[in-house]
Amino acid sequence: MRTAAPTAHTLPTRFLSPADVAELVGQKGLPVCLSEMAHAIEQDFLRWPDFDKTARVAAHSDVGVIELMPIADAHQYAFKYVNGHPGNGQHHLPTVMAFGVLADVATGTPLLVSELTLTTALRTAATSALAARTLARPGSRTMALIGNGAQSEFQALAFQHLVGITQLRVFDVDAAASAKLVRNLANTGLHITVCHSTAHAVQGADIVTTVTADKTNATILTADLLAPGMHINAVGGDCPGKTELHADVLTAARVFVEYEPQTRVEGDLQQMPADFCVTELWRVLSGQATGRQSEADITVFDSVGFALEDYSALRYLARVAEQLDLGTQLPLIPALANPRDLFALVKPTPLAAPTAPAGINTPELV
């Protein structure tokens, strides 16, 4: 791990930059990272009752949202700062930017500060694939991918390597986005068909993933486009006033969510009455609830992203970064000889008594 000039007055915290996380992925391999992250997320979902959970805290504006996502168990605390600004492209900025912290519960010491922009794409794709492995029909091989922006390639590769998707049918209102996706996935072994509409893309699809960015109550997918046995991975509807599925799609399906109190406010579920029945994914993973009940079932994973997934991702990054010796020591917290004497850091140094220049006699004071 590189050292960023720590001093005697600071305790080191590991810092992972976007370049560090990219190097981590490069050394491990993207399919391995996606698989190991999905496993880490699943293991944490299986101990759901261990966590102190809350819906994320959001500050909304006309152009986007800034959110804090905290969670903790008895040993470690994590939070993510993340934004969502669909118009950021005109400022040459990503739509989503994020960083996060992993800390020790026993002392409050921050153990890791990491970028989470790239990592969010990885953990979201890993969670999507985990849900699809649990809810989609076995043998699903064709996926429609509606919205071909920054997270689309990660979704495609997670479904290829973790679910077994071989055929990808893609559509975006911006043809350049689809062209970008095709270039990036050219040597992956996926057979990609660029489609001219959502209706065209979902033809013959076993799984439909919607991952659009516009902050609006959109209806990307309508009930007339559904087919028996289809699984819908709804990723883009993730804040109040932003949806992708027509309400009739939810009515026709069995709906699964991460954390119900958050999804009812932020997900496609926000369109539905308070008594509309949904099932939290952890209950299916743990065997406490049933997922798909028949080949003909239509299932929806109304995914908004939950802090537990970031907790899992941060712990995964911390573990692998230590194994690979990646990151920088960040001098973030002061180390004090007397922890109760914080003022010692800024206490003025006493000035030495002035001395006379050599060869000059100074009169004695009387």
N, C-alpha and C positions, 0 to 999 in steps of 0.2 A: 504494500500500500504506500502510495506516495505521501510525503509529508509536506504540508502547507505551512511551514515555519511556525510550529507550535512554540509557545514560550513556557516559562516556569509558572506563568499565571493562568494557564488554560488547560482544560481537560479535552482530549481529542474525541471527536465524533466522526465516524466514517461518513464521507460524502461521496455520492455517486452522481456524476454528471450524465447528460445524454450520451456522451461519447463512451463513458464507462459502461453504461447499460448496453449500448450497441456492441461494445467489445465482449461483454458477457454473453450476449446472444450469439455473437460470431464464434466464440470459443465453444459454447455448448451445442450450437445448432438450433435454428428456429423451431423445428418440429420437437426437439427434446425439451426446449424451454416451454413450449405450449403444453406438452404432455405433463411435465413436472409441475407446472403452475396449476393446471387443472386438477392434478392429484392433491396438491396442497390446499386448494380451495375446497375440494370435496371433503378432505379430512377435517377442515375447520367447520364446514357446514354440519358434519356429523356430530360435532360437539356444540351445537347451537346454544343450548341452555347455559353454557359456560360464559357467555359474553354479555357485557353491559351494552345494550343496543339502543340506538336512537336514530330517528330520521335525520337526514342531513339538514344543516342550517343554510338557507339560501337568501341571497340578496339579489333581487330581480330588478332589471331596468328594461327600457324599451328595446334595447339592442342585444341583451344577453343576460346571463346569470353568473354569479360567483358563489361558490358553495364551499362549506367546510363539512367534512365527513369523518366524525370521530367514532372510535369503538375501542373496547378494552376487555381483556380477560383478567384473571388474577395475577398474571405475570407480565404482560406487555400491553402497552397502549399505542394506538396508531391514529393518525389523522391524515387526510388528504385535503389540500387546497386545489380546487379545480374550477375552471370557467367553462362557459359555453357561449360563444359569440359567432353566430353563423355568418356575419358580415366581415369577419376578420381577414378574409382573403384579399380584400381591397387594401388592407394595411400590410400585406405580406406577412401575416401572422397566422398560426394555426387556429382553427376553430376551437379546439380544446387544448388547454395548457394546464399542467399540473405538477405539483411536487408534494412530498409527504415526509412524515417523521415517524420513526419507531422508537419507543422509549421504554425504559425499565419501570414497571409499576412500583417496585419496592422502594426506589429512591427518586424516581422522576427523571433520571439521567437520560438525555437523548442519545440513543445508540447509533441511529442512522438518519441521515437526511438524504433524500434521493429525488432525482427527477421522477415524475410519474406520467409524463406525456406519452412517451413511447410505451412505458409499462402499462398504462391504462388500456392502450390498444391491445396489448398482449393479454392482460387479465380479462378484458371484456370478451375477447375471442375465446379464451379458455373456458370462461363461464358459459358462453353460448354453446360450445361444443359439449361441455359436461351436461347441460340441460337437454340437448338433443340426443345424446347417448341414452339418457334416462327416459325421454318422452317420445321420440320419433319412432316410426316403424323400423324394426330390424331390416337391414338390407337396403335402406335408403341410399340412393346413389346420385340423385339429381337435385341440385339446389338452385333456386332463383335468388339472385342477389340484387335487391333494389336499393340504389344509392351506392355509388362507386367512389366515395371520397376517401379520406385519410385512413379509416379503419377497415375498408373493404377487403384489402389483401389479407389482413390478419384473420378476418372472419373466414375467408375462402380457404386459407391454409390450415386453420384449426379444424374446419369441417373435413378437409381432405385427410389429414393425418390422424384425427381423433375419432371421426365418425365414419369415414370411408367414402366420402363424396368424390366422384370422378367427373361428373358433368356439371358445368356451371353456366347458367343462363343469366346474363347481366343486363341491367338497364339503369340509366341515369338521364335526367333531363339535360344534363351537360354532356354532350358526346365526348368532349375532351377527357372527362373523368373516366369514362369507360375505356377510352384508348389508353390512358395511363395504366389502368388496371391490367389490360391485356398485355402491355409491354412488360409490366413488373412480374406477371405470372407466366411469361412465355415458356420458361424451361422447367416448369413444375410438374408436368404430366397431366395437368387438368385440361379437359377439353372444354373450351370456352365459346359460347355463342352470344354475340352481342345482339340484343333485341331492341325493338323500336317502341315498346310500351311495357307497362307492368303486366297487362293482360297477355301479351306475347311471352314475356319472361316466365310467367307461372305455369304455362302450358306443360304438362307432364312432370312438374316439379314435385318431389317428395317433401322437400323442405323449402320454405320461403323465409329469407332473412331480409328484413327492412332496416336500413341503417342510414336514414336521411337526416339532414342537418337543419332544415328550415324550422324556425321557432313559430309554428303555426298549427292550428287544429286541422291537419290534413287528413285525407282519406286515401292513402297510398294503396291500401288493399280493401276491397269491398267483398261482401258475402257472395256475390255471383261468381267470383273468381276462385272460390274454394272448391276443393275436390275431396272426396272421402279419404281419410287416412293422412291428410296433410298435416305437417307440423310447421307452425309459424314462430319464428324467432324474431320478435319485435324489439329492436334495440334503440331506435331513434327517438321514440316518444319518452322523454326523460325529464320533463319539467312541466309545471302547470301551464296550460295553454298550448302544449305541443303534443300532438298525437299523430299516429300513422294508420291506425286501423279504424274502419267504420265500426260503430257499436254493434252492428248486426254480426260482425265477425266474432266478437267476444260471446255474443248470445249463442252462436252456433257451436262454440268450442268448449273444451275443458281448459280452464285458465290456471296457470301456475306463475307464481311471483317469488321474488327474493324475500322482501320484508314488507308485509301487507300494509302497515301504517304509512310507509313511504310511497308505495306504488299507488295507493288510492288517491294520493295527492298529485303524483308526478307522471304516472304511466298512462297507457291507453285506458287503464281501469278508471281514470278520473271521469270518464263519460258515463259510468254505470252507477246505479243506485247503491246505497250503502250496504244493502243486504245481498248484493250480487255475490255469489259464492266463488271463492278462489282458494287455491291450496299453495302453501309455501313450499318451495322446492326441497328444503331440508327434510321435511316430513316424508317426502317420497324417497329421498336418498337413504333415510334411516329405516325405511320399511313401515313407518307409522301411517302412511297414506298411499293410495293407489295412484299410479300415473296413468298411462294409456291402458284402457280397459278392453279395446278391440282394435282390429285392423282398420276399421272404418272411422274410429274416433278422429276428430280434428282437435289438435292440441295447440295451445298458445303459451309461449314463455314470454310474459310481459316484463322485459328486463329493463330496469332503470339504472342498474349499477348500485351496489350496496357496499358500505364501508368494510364489511367482513372480507370482501374480495381484495380490497387494498391492503388490509392487514395481512392476509395470506401472501400477497405479492411482495410486500415489504419484507416479511420474514424470509421469503424465498430469496430475494435479492441479497439480504444480509448474509445468509448462509453461503450462497454461491460466491458472492464477492469475497468473503473471507477465504474460501477454498482456492480461488483464483488470484488472490492478493490484488484485488482491484479497488480503486477509489483513492481518496485523499483524506488525510487527517484534517478535519475542520476544527479550528480552535474556537469553539462556540461558547463553552461554559468556563467561568473562572475557577482556577484551583487555588484555594486560600490556605495559608498556614493555620489561620484561625477562621473557620467557616463563619463565625459571627462578626468578623471584622472586614466587611466588604469595603469600608472606607479606605482600607490599606492600599487598594488599587490606585487611588487618586490622591492619597495623602502627599502633600508637598515634601520634597526632600530637604532636610535642614541645610542651610547654607553654611559653608565652612567660614571660620573667622578669617578676615583679610590678613595677609602677611605683607610686610614691607619689602620692597625690592632690595636686592642685595646691594650692600655698600651705602645704604642710607640709614642714618641713625634717627630713631624716632624719639622724641622727648617723652620723658615719663610724666604721667599725669599726677598732679599733686592736689 
